[in-house]
Amino acid sequence: MAYVEWLRVKKTLIVLSIVLAALFLIVVVVRISANSEFGPGRLNSMIGSGATVVSTQPVPGGTRTVYKAANGDTVTVTDRGADGVSGIVTGPTVDAKKSKNQHVRIGPFSMTASKSEVEFETNGPLDVGMVFAYLTLFGAIIATVLAAPLARENERLEVAWTKPVDRTLYALQLYGVDIAGILAAMLMMLVACIAAYTLFQIPHLTLTSDGALHALAAIVACTAWYTMYAALTSWMKRGFGAFIGIAWPVGIFVPGLALIPMTGTAVGATFHWFFQIISVLDPLAYVHLTSGIPRHDIGLGGIDEPLKILILAALALVYAGAGLIEWRRVEA
């Protein structure tokens, strides 16, 4: 009964595949153009000019080279080619910074600093769940493209009423088709990201429990974003395209304002309280943007993942139900 919606999803996925293929070709061209930066001479550019080689020895899968940098630091680098580079930096520059013990990880790239040394790794484990979570905003874009299924039915409501299926069941079918399309699009983007990454170095793919929770939160967030659009446009017969376009800036603007302290005056405190309350209803406020580095999440993104999933699931159900109730009240 949702054949037309399947066609819309199919068309969206075809367009997405073309875009991903074009972006992948661009990455291929960049990789070929920058081939020298990933060849044997890449370590010289990483360490800086004026460095001298102290010693070189083979290790399993590559070579280990000790450099004396121009600033007096000693850099021990293990280069395993397509399997990545790791190393340890010691010397006066590190000692002068007197860094506190800290660990920073951005995907497969990590750095561990202490008072005496800095250790870096360019090809650590790549958590597939975290990569999937980083695609949340792109998944929300696909959700926006497929949004307002009930409003589209309002354009031909007389036809929708003649279908031999309950209106609620038909609306649930529309929801299911679109949500399946959103998930398929995010999986396509995940495969494209891993394929592009492989052009530079061999990924060490893994899936941790934390990554799985983040991936689940991403799926539920995109679902809540989609059902929110469905609810807000379920009563509209025309003009919902412009409304959807406006909703994106608002969806980012509201949680952004909720982060700004405006407690200097009574008016400012009132506005701050208002935007904090509104941001609770915004699925984008729960988007997680960072992992292993200081948190710069949007709004409520810093709460624990299990609680975040429960809140987003509740929002998705409430929005889906509200959309169904409102759509059943629409008259031709």
C-alpha positions in Angstrom: 0.0 0.0 0.0 3.0 2.3 0.5 4.3 1.7 -3.0 4.6 5.4 -3.9 6.6 6.0 -0.7 9.0 3.1 -1.6 9.6 4.8 -4.9 10.5 8.1 -3.1 12.9 6.3 -0.9 14.4 4.4 -3.9 14.9 7.7 -5.7 16.5 9.3 -2.7 18.9 6.4 -2.2 19.9 6.4 -5.9 20.7 10.2 -5.7 22.7 9.6 -2.5 24.7 6.8 -4.2 25.6 9.1 -7.0 26.7 11.8 -4.6 28.8 9.3 -2.6 30.4 7.9 -5.7 31.3 11.4 -6.8 32.8 12.2 -3.4 34.7 9.0 -3.4 36.2 9.8 -6.8 37.3 13.2 -5.5 39.0 11.4 -2.5 40.8 9.0 -5.0 42.1 12.0 -7.0 43.3 13.7 -3.7 45.0 10.4 -2.7 46.8 10.1 -6.0 47.8 13.8 -6.1 49.2 13.6 -2.5 50.9 10.2 -3.0 54.3 11.6 -2.1 52.9 12.7 1.3 52.1 9.0 2.0 55.4 7.6 0.7 58.8 7.0 2.3 59.4 10.7 2.7 56.3 11.4 4.7 58.1 11.2 8.0 60.4 14.1 7.1 57.4 16.4 6.7 55.9 15.1 9.9 59.0 15.7 12.0 60.1 18.9 10.4 63.1 20.1 8.4 66.6 19.9 10.0 66.0 16.5 11.7 68.8 14.0 11.5 68.5 10.2 11.5 70.1 8.6 14.6 69.3 5.0 13.9 67.1 2.8 11.8 66.1 -0.8 12.4 63.5 -3.2 10.9 60.5 -4.2 13.0 57.6 -6.6 12.2 55.6 -5.0 9.4 57.8 -1.9 9.0 60.8 0.1 10.3 61.6 2.0 13.4 63.6 5.2 13.0 65.0 7.5 15.7 65.3 11.2 14.7 67.0 14.1 16.4 64.8 17.1 15.7 66.2 20.6 15.2 64.7 21.7 18.5 66.6 19.0 20.4 63.7 16.6 20.8 64.1 12.8 20.2 61.4 11.3 18.0 61.1 7.5 17.8 58.8 6.6 14.9 57.5 3.2 13.9 56.3 3.3 10.3 54.3 0.3 9.1 53.2 1.8 5.8 49.5 1.3 5.0 49.1 0.1 8.6 49.9 3.5 10.1 52.5 5.3 12.0 53.2 5.5 15.8 55.9 7.2 17.8 57.2 8.7 21.0 58.5 12.3 21.4 60.8 13.2 24.3 63.1 16.1 24.9 63.3 19.7 26.0 60.2 20.9 24.1 58.1 18.3 25.9 59.7 19.0 29.3 59.2 22.7 28.9 55.4 22.3 28.3 55.0 20.4 31.6 51.8 18.8 30.2 49.4 17.1 32.6 48.6 13.5 31.9 46.0 13.5 29.1 44.7 11.3 26.4 43.0 12.5 23.2 41.4 10.3 20.6 39.8 11.3 17.4 38.7 8.2 15.6 41.9 6.2 14.8 44.2 9.1 15.7 45.3 9.3 19.3 47.8 11.2 21.5 48.9 10.5 25.0 50.9 13.2 26.8 52.7 13.2 30.1 55.3 15.4 31.7 58.2 13.5 30.1 56.9 12.3 26.7 54.2 12.4 24.0 53.0 9.2 22.4 51.0 9.3 19.1 49.2 6.7 17.0 47.7 7.4 13.5 45.9 4.1 13.0 44.4 2.8 16.2 41.2 0.9 16.4 38.4 2.5 14.4 35.0 2.0 16.2 32.4 1.5 13.5 29.7 2.5 16.0 31.3 5.9 16.6 31.8 6.5 12.9 28.1 5.7 12.4 27.2 8.2 15.2 29.2 10.9 13.5 26.8 10.5 10.5 23.8 11.5 12.6 23.5 15.0 11.1 23.7 13.5 7.6 21.1 11.0 8.5 18.9 13.9 9.7 19.3 15.5 6.3 18.0 12.3 4.7 15.2 12.3 7.2 14.4 15.9 6.1 14.3 14.8 2.5 11.8 12.0 3.3 9.9 14.1 5.9 6.2 15.1 5.8 4.7 11.9 4.4 1.3 12.7 5.8 1.3 16.2 4.4 2.0 14.7 1.0 -1.0 12.5 1.4 -3.1 15.5 2.3 -2.6 16.8 -1.3 -4.7 13.8 -2.5 -6.6 13.0 0.6 -9.7 11.7 -1.3 -7.5 9.0 -2.9 -5.9 8.1 0.5 -9.3 7.5 2.0 -10.3 5.1 -0.7 -7.4 2.7 0.0 -8.5 -0.6 1.5 -6.5 -0.1 4.7 -7.0 1.7 8.0 -5.6 5.2 7.9 -3.5 4.6 11.0 -2.0 1.4 9.6 -1.4 3.1 6.3 0.4 6.0 8.1 2.5 3.5 10.1 3.5 1.9 6.8 4.7 5.3 5.5 6.7 5.7 8.7 8.2 2.3 8.4 9.3 2.7 4.8 10.9 6.1 5.4 12.7 5.0 8.5 14.1 2.0 6.7 15.3 4.4 4.0 17.0 6.6 6.5 18.8 3.6 8.0 19.8 2.3 4.6 21.2 5.8 3.7 23.3 6.0 6.9 24.7 2.5 6.2 25.6 3.6 2.7 27.4 6.6 4.1 29.2 4.4 6.6 30.5 2.1 3.9 31.6 5.1 1.8 33.5 6.6 4.8 35.3 3.3 5.5 36.2 2.9 1.8 37.6 6.4 1.6 39.6 5.8 4.8 41.1 2.6 3.3 42.6 4.6 0.5 45.0 6.2 3.0 45.6 3.3 5.5 44.3 -0.1 6.4 41.5 0.4 9.0 41.4 -1.6 12.2 37.7 -1.9 12.5 36.1 -2.7 15.8 32.7 -2.3 17.6 32.7 -1.6 21.3 29.7 -1.5 23.5 30.0 2.2 23.8 30.1 2.6 20.0 27.1 0.4 19.7 25.2 2.6 22.1 26.2 5.7 20.2 25.1 4.1 16.9 21.7 3.2 18.4 21.3 6.8 19.7 22.1 8.1 16.2 19.4 5.9 14.7 16.8 6.9 17.3 17.8 10.6 16.9 17.2 10.5 13.2 13.9 8.7 13.7 12.8 11.3 16.2 13.8 14.1 13.9 11.7 12.5 11.1 8.6 11.9 13.2 8.9 15.5 14.5 8.6 16.7 11.0 5.7 14.3 10.3 3.8 15.6 13.4 4.4 19.3 12.6 3.3 19.0 9.0 0.5 16.3 9.4 -2.2 19.0 9.1 -0.7 20.9 6.2 -2.0 20.5 2.6 0.5 22.9 1.0 3.5 25.0 1.9 5.1 22.2 4.0 8.3 22.4 1.9 9.1 25.9 3.1 8.2 25.0 6.7 10.7 22.1 6.5 13.4 24.4 5.2 12.8 26.8 8.2 12.8 24.0 10.8 16.5 23.2 10.2 17.9 26.6 11.3 15.5 26.6 14.2 16.5 23.1 15.2 20.1 24.2 15.5 19.4 27.7 16.8 17.4 26.7 19.8 19.8 24.3 21.5 22.6 26.7 20.7 20.9 29.5 22.6 20.2 27.0 25.4 24.0 26.8 25.9 24.5 30.6 26.2 24.3 31.8 29.8 22.0 34.8 30.0 21.5 35.0 33.7 22.7 38.6 34.1 19.2 40.0 34.0 15.7 38.7 34.8 14.8 38.9 31.1 18.0 37.0 30.1 17.4 34.3 32.7 13.8 33.9 31.4 15.0 33.5 27.8 17.7 31.1 28.9 15.1 29.0 30.8 12.7 29.1 27.9 15.3 27.9 25.4 16.5 25.1 27.7 12.9 23.8 28.0 12.4 24.0 24.2 15.7 22.3 23.5 14.5 19.2 25.4 12.0 18.7 22.6 14.5 19.1 19.9 16.2 15.8 18.7 19.2 17.7 17.4 20.0 18.8 21.0 21.0 15.3 21.8 23.5 14.9 18.9 26.9 13.7 20.1 29.7 15.4 18.2 32.9 14.4 20.0 34.7 11.3 21.3 37.8 11.3 23.4 38.3 15.1 23.3 36.9 17.9 25.4 33.1 17.9 25.1 31.5 20.4 22.7 28.2 18.7 22.2 25.0 20.5 21.1 22.8 21.1 24.1 21.9 17.8 25.8 24.5 15.7 23.9 26.6 15.2 27.0 24.1 13.0 29.0 24.6 9.2 29.3 23.8 7.3 26.1 21.2 4.9 27.7 19.2 7.8 29.0 19.6 9.7 25.8 18.2 6.7 23.8 15.2 6.5 26.1 14.5 10.2 25.8 14.8 10.2 22.0 12.7 7.0 21.7 10.0 8.7 23.8 10.1 11.8 21.6 9.9 9.6 18.5 6.8 7.8 19.8 5.1 11.0 21.0 5.7 12.8 17.7 4.6 9.7 15.7 1.4 9.4 17.8 0.7 13.2 17.5 1.1 13.1 13.8 -1.3 10.1 13.5 -3.9 11.8 15.7 -3.7 15.1 13.8 -3.8 13.4 10.4 -6.9 11.5 11.2 -8.6 14.8 12.0 -7.8 16.3 8.6 -10.8 16.8 6.3 -10.6 16.8 2.6 
